[in-house]
Amino acid sequence: MSARLLVAGVGNIFLADDAFGPEVIRALERRPLPSEVRVRDFGIRGMDLAYTLLDGYDTAVLVDAAVRGHRPGTLSLIEPEPPDRATAAAPPEAHGMDPAKVLALAAHLGDEPLPRVLVLACEPEVRPSGDEDIAPGLSGTMRDAVERAVAALHTMVPVLLADPAATPPLSRPEESTAPSPAGRPPLVAGGAEDR
């Protein structure tokens, strides 16, 4: 029996490159993953994702734009630290999605351990600075990264279905480039503080 796997796109389609996760999920409609994988665009519905993480999955792969200090369009695979169940979790904002807060909320709500969570992150090029900066549409760099993310998921998913504890490789050399001189922020799920 194969593992239960969730692939979840997160991000705000009205905030430029933050729409990366939903765009990857849409691209997967043209190149679907195996039928036993649940693929879903959560957008900015953090509460919905928190409850879905409690549905008995072995692994969840969140697809998101995340500032990591790499060149724009660089993919990286992040495995955030599991949240501490004892930490009180505030509910996510009604119109926001901070993956770290969503994981903390899910841990707080559930009696069972959360699934293993991986984040397939892409370094954004354009990111509006405030809620008033509505800018739908990905930059060209991020649009090019969508197909690479789809290819990466097609490489990762069979590995995770066979062994949820495996660390799946990313298939392209630029996905493991060194951080830019600005440095790489600490490992967090996403980078969605502004959502």
C-alpha positions in Angstrom: 0.0 0.0 0.0 1.4 3.4 -0.9 1.6 6.3 1.5 -1.1 9.0 1.7 0.3 12.2 0.1 -1.1 15.7 -0.1 0.4 18.3 -2.5 -0.9 21.7 -1.5 -0.5 25.0 -3.3 -0.5 28.1 -1.0 -0.3 31.8 -1.9 -2.3 34.8 -2.8 -3.0 35.1 -6.5 -3.4 38.9 -6.2 0.1 39.4 -4.8 2.4 38.9 -7.8 4.9 36.1 -7.3 3.1 34.9 -4.1 0.7 33.2 -6.6 3.4 30.6 -7.3 1.8 27.7 -5.3 -1.6 28.1 -7.0 0.0 28.4 -10.4 1.9 25.1 -9.9 -1.3 23.4 -8.9 -3.0 24.7 -12.0 -0.1 23.4 -14.2 -0.5 20.0 -12.6 -4.0 19.8 -14.2 -2.2 19.5 -17.6 0.4 17.0 -16.2 -1.3 15.2 -13.3 0.4 13.4 -10.5 -0.6 9.8 -9.8 -4.3 9.4 -8.8 -3.6 8.4 -5.3 -2.0 11.8 -4.5 -4.4 14.5 -3.4 -3.6 17.8 -5.2 -5.3 20.9 -4.0 -5.0 24.7 -4.2 -5.5 26.2 -0.8 -4.7 29.7 -1.8 -4.9 31.8 1.4 -7.3 29.5 3.2 -5.1 28.6 6.2 -7.8 27.2 8.4 -8.9 24.8 5.6 -5.3 23.6 5.2 -4.9 23.1 9.0 -7.9 20.8 9.1 -6.8 19.0 6.0 -3.4 18.2 7.5 -5.3 16.3 10.2 -6.9 13.9 7.6 -4.3 11.1 8.1 -1.7 12.0 5.4 1.8 10.5 5.8 3.4 13.4 4.0 2.3 16.9 2.8 4.2 18.9 0.3 3.4 22.6 0.4 4.2 24.5 -2.8 4.9 28.2 -2.0 7.0 31.3 -2.8 9.5 31.8 -0.1 12.3 34.4 0.4 15.4 32.3 1.1 18.2 34.5 -0.3 18.6 32.7 -3.6 18.4 34.0 -7.1 14.7 34.6 -8.2 13.2 31.4 -9.6 15.4 29.1 -7.6 13.6 26.1 -6.2 14.5 24.6 -2.8 13.2 21.9 -0.6 12.6 22.8 3.0 11.6 20.5 5.9 10.5 22.8 8.7 10.8 21.7 12.3 7.5 20.2 13.5 5.6 22.7 15.7 5.5 22.2 19.4 2.0 21.0 20.4 2.2 22.7 23.7 2.5 26.1 22.1 -0.8 27.9 21.9 -1.7 28.6 18.3 -3.6 31.7 17.2 -5.9 31.0 14.3 -4.6 32.1 10.9 -6.0 35.4 9.5 -9.2 35.0 7.6 -7.5 36.3 4.4 -3.9 35.2 5.0 -1.7 32.1 4.9 1.4 31.9 7.0 2.4 28.2 6.7 4.2 28.2 10.0 1.1 29.4 11.8 -1.1 26.9 9.9 1.2 24.0 11.1 1.1 25.3 14.7 -2.7 25.5 14.5 -3.0 22.0 13.0 -0.7 20.6 15.8 -2.8 22.4 18.4 -6.1 21.1 17.0 -5.2 17.4 16.4 -4.7 14.5 18.7 -2.5 12.6 16.3 0.9 13.6 15.0 0.9 15.8 11.9 2.2 14.4 8.7 5.7 15.0 7.6 5.7 18.4 5.9 8.0 19.5 3.1 7.9 22.8 1.4 8.8 23.1 -2.3 9.8 26.8 -2.3 10.6 29.2 -5.1 12.5 32.4 -4.6 10.2 35.3 -5.7 11.3 38.1 -7.9 8.3 40.5 -7.3 6.4 40.7 -4.1 4.2 43.7 -3.3 5.0 45.3 0.1 1.5 45.9 1.4 -2.1 44.9 1.2 -2.9 47.9 -1.0 -0.4 46.7 -3.6 -2.6 44.4 -5.7 -0.5 43.0 -8.5 -1.9 39.8 -10.0 0.3 37.7 -12.3 3.6 36.0 -11.8 6.9 37.6 -13.0 8.5 35.9 -16.0 11.1 34.3 -13.8 8.5 32.7 -11.6 6.4 31.7 -14.6 9.5 29.8 -16.0 9.9 28.1 -12.6 6.3 26.7 -12.6 7.2 24.0 -15.1 10.4 23.1 -13.2 8.4 22.8 -10.0 5.9 20.4 -11.8 8.9 18.3 -13.0 10.4 18.4 -9.5 7.0 17.1 -8.1 6.9 14.3 -10.6 10.4 13.3 -9.4 9.6 13.7 -5.7 6.2 12.1 -5.5 7.1 8.5 -6.5 9.9 8.6 -3.8 7.5 9.8 -1.1 4.8 7.3 -2.1 7.2 4.5 -1.7 8.8 5.8 1.5 7.3 8.9 3.3 10.5 9.3 5.3 12.8 9.5 2.3 14.3 12.8 1.3 13.4 13.2 -2.4 16.0 14.8 -4.6 15.4 17.9 -6.7 16.3 17.3 -10.3 18.1 20.5 -11.4 21.4 22.0 -10.3 20.1 25.5 -9.7 17.8 24.1 -7.1 20.7 23.8 -4.7 22.6 27.0 -5.5 24.3 28.9 -2.7 22.4 31.8 -1.1 22.9 35.3 -2.3 25.3 37.6 -0.5 22.3 38.9 1.5 22.3 35.5 3.3 19.6 33.0 3.8 16.9 33.5 6.4 16.4 30.7 8.9 14.3 27.7 7.8 10.7 28.4 8.2 7.7 27.0 6.4 7.0 29.4 3.6 7.9 33.0 4.0 4.4 34.3 4.0 4.6 36.8 6.8 2.9 39.4 4.6 -0.1 37.3 3.5 
